[in-house]
């Protein structure tokens, strides 16, 4: 078998396992063991000395906000002089986005070499696309000289491939209804699955304001006293501030969801407490303010086009694809002064499209519904039907059009939008990626 390019490798790993999603840890664990990767294996943070001879693993799970929370932790660690690796998914433009070492994406040749190493150890074990990606990240990090590794959980927690690694710090961003076919149809069931990343007695941060009892019970069973938002750390929306311990941080200029900023700073406080006095600068006020104001993530509340008075509207891209993230996006849109909102939307079949679009009730909207070019992609007709049931401002009839792909939908939205309007590209990562590719 001769695989010389990343494109060839990605085609191969897409075919390696018959299912796109196959929950369970056995396959990934066996290859992880064969690779002899030593990372996060029940390390005791109190035994890690200040020169960081051992890598600290932070696992980030949750329904929404995982990618931005990981990015914030990454940037704060870099600002403090730490060496950090981040695994995050999915990607928007290039697969290499998934693996970052000291803020730099892994190169295609380096990634191909990592895939070759995995293939040499895989034997007869079949791996899903996500399992291959996870092992590639872990192998790449094991070959680098890192202080901190931040791992974003893909789906759930308990049975997600990332959970083969025992974290030193566990973080939960939010709990909402998503992937119900795999995780359960209530927040209690989903909370139980997310809590699968907990480990006995390790520092744990929960940024979900309405924490499920199933999650609290799991923490109690493992002798964990988690840091809870609203109890141990705080985001004050009116004051636009975050409080962690005895420190206050101004988040007025934050470019990511401010609840996630609070959760990330709480995680950093755990890291600073446990990895040695020289890294107390993790929470240095000036450093932290810089990170708050400069951390941004592609495809999350991303300003694609700045508003120019009487010339062009603002255009924003966000991968909001479930009810909770759509509600947060609605709050963000309300910060702008505009006449009509032109929404380009494409979503996957397994999402609750009807409920998600209700987040935009009582707005003046023009809908541009796009079919996604994927087996999981939903047809524009279902999205249009869902949009038709969204009550518009002052009972006006919304404009609803269907398109064969997101690029065509976006082109029409830009053509129609007036300078005092606002454009929004939302839904699947595939939707935002198609527009970003333009």
C-alpha positions as CSV (number, residue, x, y, z in Angstrom):
1,X,0.0,0.0,0.0
2,X,1.5,3.3,-1.1
3,X,-0.1,6.4,0.5
4,X,2.0,9.5,-0.2
5,X,-0.4,12.4,0.3
6,X,-2.8,13.6,3.0
7,X,-5.7,13.3,0.5
8,X,-4.8,9.6,-0.1
9,X,-4.6,9.0,3.6
10,X,-7.9,10.6,4.4
11,X,-9.6,8.6,1.7
12,X,-8.1,5.5,3.2
13,X,-9.2,6.2,6.8
14,X,-12.7,7.1,5.6
15,X,-13.0,3.5,4.3
16,X,-11.2,1.7,7.1
17,X,-14.3,1.2,9.3
18,X,-17.8,0.4,8.0
19,X,-19.5,2.9,10.3
20,X,-18.9,6.7,10.5
21,X,-19.7,6.6,14.2
22,X,-19.1,3.4,16.3
23,X,-19.1,4.2,20.0
24,X,-16.7,2.3,22.3
25,X,-13.1,2.4,23.5
26,X,-11.8,-1.1,22.8
27,X,-10.5,-0.5,19.3
28,X,-8.8,2.8,20.0
29,X,-7.4,1.6,23.3
30,X,-5.7,-1.4,21.7
31,X,-3.9,0.7,19.1
32,X,-3.1,3.3,21.7
33,X,-1.4,0.6,23.8
34,X,0.5,-0.7,20.7
35,X,1.8,2.8,20.0
36,X,3.1,2.9,23.6
37,X,2.0,6.5,24.1
38,X,2.5,7.6,27.6
39,X,0.2,10.4,28.4
40,X,-2.3,11.2,31.1
41,X,-2.0,7.7,32.7
42,X,-3.1,8.4,36.2
43,X,-0.5,11.1,36.8
44,X,-0.8,12.9,40.1
45,X,-0.6,16.6,39.5
46,X,0.9,17.2,43.0
47,X,3.9,15.1,41.9
48,X,4.6,17.1,38.8
49,X,7.5,19.4,39.5
50,X,7.9,23.0,38.3
51,X,10.1,22.1,35.3
52,X,7.2,20.2,33.8
53,X,8.8,16.8,33.2
54,X,5.3,15.3,32.7
55,X,2.6,16.5,30.4
56,X,-0.7,17.7,31.9
57,X,-3.8,16.6,30.1
58,X,-7.0,18.7,30.1
59,X,-10.1,17.0,28.6
60,X,-12.9,19.3,27.5
61,X,-16.4,17.9,27.0
62,X,-19.8,19.5,26.5
63,X,-22.5,20.1,24.0
64,X,-21.4,23.6,22.9
65,X,-18.4,25.8,23.4
66,X,-15.7,23.1,23.5
67,X,-13.6,24.4,20.7
68,X,-13.6,28.0,22.0
69,X,-12.8,26.8,25.5
70,X,-9.9,24.8,24.2
71,X,-8.6,27.7,22.2
72,X,-8.7,30.0,25.2
73,X,-6.8,27.6,27.4
74,X,-4.3,27.2,24.6
75,X,-3.7,30.9,24.2
76,X,-3.4,31.5,27.9
77,X,-0.8,28.7,28.3
78,X,1.2,30.1,25.4
79,X,1.1,33.6,26.8
80,X,2.4,32.1,30.1
81,X,5.3,30.5,28.3
82,X,4.0,26.9,28.3
83,X,4.3,24.5,25.4
84,X,0.9,23.3,24.5
85,X,-0.8,20.8,22.1
86,X,-4.5,21.0,21.2
87,X,-6.8,18.4,19.5
88,X,-10.1,19.9,18.3
89,X,-12.7,18.8,15.8
90,X,-14.2,18.9,13.3
91,X,-12.2,21.0,10.9
92,X,-13.5,23.6,8.5
93,X,-11.0,23.8,5.6
94,X,-8.0,21.5,6.3
95,X,-7.8,18.3,8.4
96,X,-4.6,19.8,9.8
97,X,-6.7,22.2,11.8
98,X,-7.5,19.4,14.2
99,X,-3.9,19.1,15.6
100,X,-2.1,22.2,16.8
101,X,1.3,22.3,18.5
102,X,2.3,25.6,20.0
103,X,-0.5,27.3,18.0
104,X,0.7,25.9,14.7
105,X,-1.3,23.4,12.7
106,X,0.5,20.1,12.0
107,X,1.9,20.0,8.5
108,X,0.6,17.5,5.9
109,X,4.0,15.6,5.7
110,X,4.1,15.3,9.5
111,X,0.5,14.1,9.6
112,X,1.2,11.5,6.9
113,X,4.2,10.3,8.9
114,X,2.0,9.9,12.0
115,X,-0.7,8.0,10.0
116,X,2.1,5.7,8.8
117,X,3.1,5.0,12.4
118,X,-0.5,4.2,13.4
119,X,-0.9,1.9,10.4
120,X,2.3,0.0,11.3
121,X,0.8,-0.7,14.8
122,X,-2.9,-1.1,13.9
123,X,-2.8,-4.8,12.9
124,X,-6.3,-6.1,12.1
125,X,-8.1,-3.5,14.2
126,X,-10.4,-1.3,12.2
127,X,-10.7,2.4,13.3
128,X,-13.3,5.0,12.6
129,X,-12.3,8.3,11.0
130,X,-12.5,10.0,14.4
131,X,-10.5,7.3,16.1
132,X,-7.8,7.6,13.5
133,X,-7.7,11.4,14.0
134,X,-7.6,11.0,17.8
135,X,-4.7,8.6,17.7
136,X,-2.9,10.8,15.2
137,X,-3.2,13.8,17.6
138,X,-2.0,11.7,20.6
139,X,1.0,10.3,18.6
140,X,2.0,13.7,17.4
141,X,1.8,15.2,20.9
142,X,3.9,12.3,22.3
143,X,6.6,13.1,19.8
144,X,6.6,16.8,20.8
145,X,8.1,18.4,24.0
146,X,4.9,19.7,25.6
147,X,3.8,20.9,29.0
148,X,0.1,20.8,28.5
149,X,-2.2,18.8,26.1
150,X,-5.8,20.0,25.6
151,X,-8.2,17.4,24.2
152,X,-11.7,18.2,22.9
153,X,-14.1,15.3,23.2
154,X,-16.0,14.6,20.0
155,X,-19.2,13.0,21.0
156,X,-20.4,12.5,24.6
157,X,-17.6,11.5,26.8
158,X,-17.8,8.1,28.3
159,X,-17.4,6.2,25.0
160,X,-15.6,8.8,23.0
161,X,-12.2,7.9,21.6
162,X,-10.6,10.8,23.6
163,X,-11.6,9.1,26.8
164,X,-8.9,6.5,26.4
165,X,-6.6,9.1,28.0
166,X,-6.9,9.7,31.7
167,X,-7.0,13.5,32.1
168,X,-5.4,15.4,34.9
169,X,-8.2,18.1,34.7
170,X,-11.7,17.6,33.4
171,X,-13.8,20.4,32.0
172,X,-17.5,20.4,31.0
173,X,-18.7,23.5,29.0
174,X,-22.4,23.0,28.6
175,X,-25.2,20.4,28.5
176,X,-27.8,20.6,25.8
177,X,-29.9,18.3,23.6
178,X,-27.8,17.1,20.7
179,X,-26.8,13.7,19.3
180,X,-29.8,12.2,21.1
181,X,-29.6,9.0,19.1
182,X,-26.3,8.2,20.7
183,X,-26.4,10.0,24.1
184,X,-30.0,9.9,25.2
185,X,-33.0,12.2,24.9
186,X,-32.8,14.1,28.2
187,X,-30.2,16.4,29.7
188,X,-29.8,13.9,32.6
189,X,-28.9,11.1,30.2
190,X,-26.6,13.3,28.3
191,X,-25.0,14.7,31.5
192,X,-24.2,11.1,32.5
193,X,-22.4,10.5,29.2
194,X,-20.4,13.7,29.4
195,X,-19.4,12.9,33.0
196,X,-17.6,9.8,31.7
197,X,-14.5,12.0,31.3
198,X,-14.3,12.5,35.1
199,X,-11.6,10.6,37.0
200,X,-11.3,10.0,40.8
201,X,-10.3,13.0,42.8
202,X,-9.0,15.1,39.9
203,X,-9.8,18.9,39.5
204,X,-13.0,19.2,37.6
205,X,-14.7,22.3,36.2
206,X,-18.4,22.5,35.1
207,X,-19.5,25.5,33.2
208,X,-23.2,24.4,32.7
209,X,-25.4,26.7,34.9
210,X,-28.1,24.0,35.3
211,X,-25.9,21.1,36.0
212,X,-27.7,17.7,35.7
213,X,-28.0,15.7,38.9
214,X,-26.5,12.7,37.0
215,X,-23.3,14.6,36.6
216,X,-23.1,15.7,40.2
217,X,-23.8,12.1,41.3
218,X,-20.9,10.9,39.2
219,X,-18.6,13.5,40.7
220,X,-19.7,12.5,44.2
221,X,-19.1,8.8,43.4
222,X,-15.5,9.7,42.4
223,X,-14.8,11.9,45.4
224,X,-14.8,15.0,43.2
225,X,-15.8,18.4,44.4
226,X,-16.2,20.2,41.1
227,X,-15.9,23.9,40.5
228,X,-19.4,25.0,39.4
229,X,-20.3,28.2,37.5
230,X,-22.5,30.3,39.7
231,X,-21.1,28.8,42.9
232,X,-17.3,28.7,42.6
233,X,-16.7,31.0,39.6
234,X,-19.0,33.5,38.0
235,X,-20.0,35.3,34.8
236,X,-21.9,38.6,35.4
237,X,-23.6,39.5,32.2
238,X,-24.7,43.0,33.4
239,X,-21.2,43.9,34.6
240,X,-19.5,42.0,31.8
241,X,-17.1,40.5,34.2
242,X,-15.8,37.0,35.2
243,X,-14.8,36.2,38.8
244,X,-12.6,33.2,39.6
245,X,-11.3,33.0,43.1
246,X,-10.5,36.6,44.2
247,X,-9.8,37.8,40.7
248,X,-12.1,39.8,38.4
249,X,-11.7,39.9,34.6
250,X,-13.3,42.3,32.2
251,X,-14.8,40.4,29.3
252,X,-16.5,43.3,27.5
253,X,-14.2,42.8,24.5
254,X,-14.2,39.0,24.4
255,X,-14.6,37.6,20.9
256,X,-16.0,34.2,22.1
257,X,-18.9,33.3,24.3
258,X,-18.3,34.8,27.7
259,X,-19.6,31.9,29.6
260,X,-16.9,29.8,27.9
261,X,-14.3,32.4,28.9
262,X,-15.4,31.9,32.5
263,X,-15.1,28.2,32.2
264,X,-11.7,28.3,30.6
265,X,-10.3,30.7,33.3
266,X,-11.6,28.4,36.0
267,X,-9.8,25.5,34.3
268,X,-6.6,27.6,34.1
269,X,-6.9,28.3,37.9
270,X,-6.9,24.5,38.4
271,X,-3.8,24.3,36.2
272,X,-2.0,27.1,37.9
273,X,-2.8,25.6,41.4
274,X,-1.4,22.2,40.5
275,X,1.6,22.6,38.3
276,X,4.1,24.7,40.3
277,X,4.5,28.2,41.5
278,X,6.4,29.5,38.5
279,X,3.3,29.1,36.4
280,X,1.1,31.3,38.5
281,X,1.5,33.8,35.7
282,X,-1.2,31.8,33.9
283,X,-3.6,34.1,35.7
284,X,-1.5,37.3,35.5
285,X,-4.0,40.1,35.0
286,X,-2.3,41.7,32.0
287,X,-1.7,38.4,30.2
288,X,-5.3,37.3,30.9
289,X,-6.8,40.5,29.6
290,X,-4.8,40.1,26.4
291,X,-6.1,36.5,25.9
292,X,-9.6,37.6,26.6
293,X,-9.5,40.3,24.0
294,X,-7.6,38.4,21.3
295,X,-8.8,34.8,21.4
296,X,-11.0,34.0,18.4
297,X,-11.9,30.7,16.7
298,X,-12.7,30.3,13.0
299,X,-16.4,29.7,12.3
300,X,-17.5,30.7,15.9
301,X,-19.1,34.2,16.0
302,X,-16.7,35.0,13.1
303,X,-17.1,38.4,11.5
304,X,-16.7,37.7,7.7
305,X,-17.5,41.2,6.6
306,X,-17.4,44.3,8.7
307,X,-20.4,46.7,8.5
308,X,-19.6,49.9,6.5
309,X,-22.3,52.6,6.9
310,X,-24.4,52.9,3.8
311,X,-22.0,50.6,1.8
312,X,-22.2,47.0,3.1
313,X,-23.8,45.0,5.9
314,X,-22.1,42.9,8.6
315,X,-21.8,39.2,7.8
316,X,-21.2,36.7,10.6
317,X,-20.5,33.0,10.4
318,X,-21.2,30.6,13.2
319,X,-21.5,26.8,13.4
320,X,-24.5,26.9,15.7
321,X,-26.4,23.7,14.9
322,X,-28.6,22.9,17.9
323,X,-31.1,24.7,20.1
324,X,-28.7,26.1,22.8
325,X,-26.1,27.3,20.3
326,X,-28.8,28.9,18.1
327,X,-30.2,30.8,21.2
328,X,-26.7,32.1,22.0
329,X,-26.3,33.2,18.4
330,X,-29.6,35.0,18.5
331,X,-28.3,37.0,21.6
332,X,-25.1,37.9,19.7
333,X,-27.0,39.1,16.7
334,X,-29.1,41.3,18.9
335,X,-26.0,43.3,19.7
336,X,-26.1,44.7,16.2
337,X,-28.3,47.5,14.8
338,X,-29.9,46.2,11.6
339,X,-33.1,46.1,9.6
340,X,-33.4,42.6,8.2
341,X,-31.4,39.5,8.9
342,X,-30.4,37.3,5.9
343,X,-29.8,33.8,7.2
344,X,-28.0,31.2,5.1
345,X,-28.6,27.8,6.8
346,X,-27.6,24.3,6.0
347,X,-27.9,21.5,8.6
348,X,-27.5,17.7,9.1
349,X,-30.4,15.3,9.0
350,X,-30.0,14.2,12.6
351,X,-30.3,17.7,14.1
352,X,-33.5,19.1,15.5
353,X,-33.8,21.7,12.8
354,X,-37.3,22.7,13.7
355,X,-36.5,23.5,17.3
356,X,-33.2,25.2,16.5
357,X,-34.6,27.7,14.1
358,X,-37.3,28.7,16.6
359,X,-34.5,30.6,18.3
360,X,-35.0,33.3,15.7
361,X,-38.7,33.9,16.4
362,X,-39.9,37.5,16.1
363,X,-37.1,38.7,13.9
364,X,-37.4,40.2,10.4
365,X,-35.7,37.4,8.4
366,X,-35.0,36.3,4.9
367,X,-34.1,32.6,4.8
368,X,-31.7,31.0,2.3
369,X,-32.0,27.2,2.9
370,X,-29.2,25.1,1.5
371,X,-28.9,21.4,0.8
372,X,-25.6,20.0,2.1
373,X,-23.4,17.8,-0.2
374,X,-23.1,14.9,2.3
375,X,-24.9,11.7,3.1
376,X,-25.8,13.2,6.5
377,X,-26.8,16.5,4.9
378,X,-30.4,17.5,5.0
379,X,-32.4,18.7,2.0
380,X,-33.2,22.4,1.8
381,X,-36.9,21.6,1.6
382,X,-37.0,20.4,5.3
383,X,-35.1,23.4,6.4
384,X,-37.5,25.7,4.5
385,X,-40.5,24.0,6.1
386,X,-38.9,24.6,9.5
387,X,-38.3,28.2,8.6
388,X,-41.9,28.7,7.5
389,X,-43.0,27.8,11.1
390,X,-40.8,30.5,12.7
391,X,-43.0,33.4,13.7
392,X,-41.7,36.6,12.2
393,X,-41.6,40.2,13.5
394,X,-45.0,41.8,13.5
395,X,-46.4,38.8,11.7
396,X,-44.7,39.7,8.5
397,X,-44.2,36.9,5.9
398,X,-40.6,35.8,5.7
399,X,-38.8,35.3,2.4
400,X,-37.8,31.7,2.1
401,X,-35.7,30.3,-0.8
402,X,-34.1,26.9,-1.4
403,X,-30.7,26.3,-2.9
404,X,-28.7,23.2,-4.0
405,X,-25.6,24.2,-2.0
406,X,-24.4,26.8,0.6
407,X,-22.3,28.8,-1.9
408,X,-25.2,29.6,-4.1
409,X,-27.4,30.5,-1.1
410,X,-24.7,32.8,0.2
411,X,-24.2,34.5,-3.1
412,X,-28.0,35.3,-3.3
413,X,-28.0,36.5,0.3
414,X,-25.1,38.9,-0.3
415,X,-26.8,40.1,-3.5
416,X,-30.0,41.0,-1.7
417,X,-28.8,42.3,1.6
418,X,-28.8,46.0,1.9
419,X,-26.2,48.0,3.8
420,X,-28.4,48.4,6.9
421,X,-29.1,44.6,7.0
422,X,-27.1,41.8,8.6
423,X,-26.0,38.5,7.1
424,X,-25.7,35.3,9.0
425,X,-24.2,31.9,7.9
426,X,-25.1,29.1,10.3
427,X,-25.7,25.5,10.9
428,X,-23.4,22.7,10.0
429,X,-19.6,23.0,9.8
430,X,-20.1,22.0,6.2
431,X,-22.2,25.2,5.6
432,X,-19.7,27.5,7.2
433,X,-16.7,25.8,5.5
434,X,-18.3,26.2,2.1
435,X,-18.7,29.9,2.6
436,X,-15.2,30.3,4.1
437,X,-13.8,28.6,1.0
438,X,-15.1,31.5,-1.1
